[in-house]
Amino acid sequence: MAKRTRLTAPSAAELSELEAGFAAKPSAPASPRGPGMMPPIAQVAADAAARTDPRRARH
């Protein structure tokens, strides 16, 4: 049987350091099409749509 690792809560200093790191990251722009802020699935869908020829669609 695997030995379980005991978890320890972070100290107040570690929590402050984590909080400062999150606060330093830029927030997402109001526009979903902001530069570099597009979700990966949206990029894949946009690439697929750009390569699709609607005249060749199967019905």
ABEGO torsion letter per residue (X at the ends): XBBBBBBBBBBAAAAAAAAAAAAABBBBBABAABBGABBAAAAAAAAAAAABBAAABBX
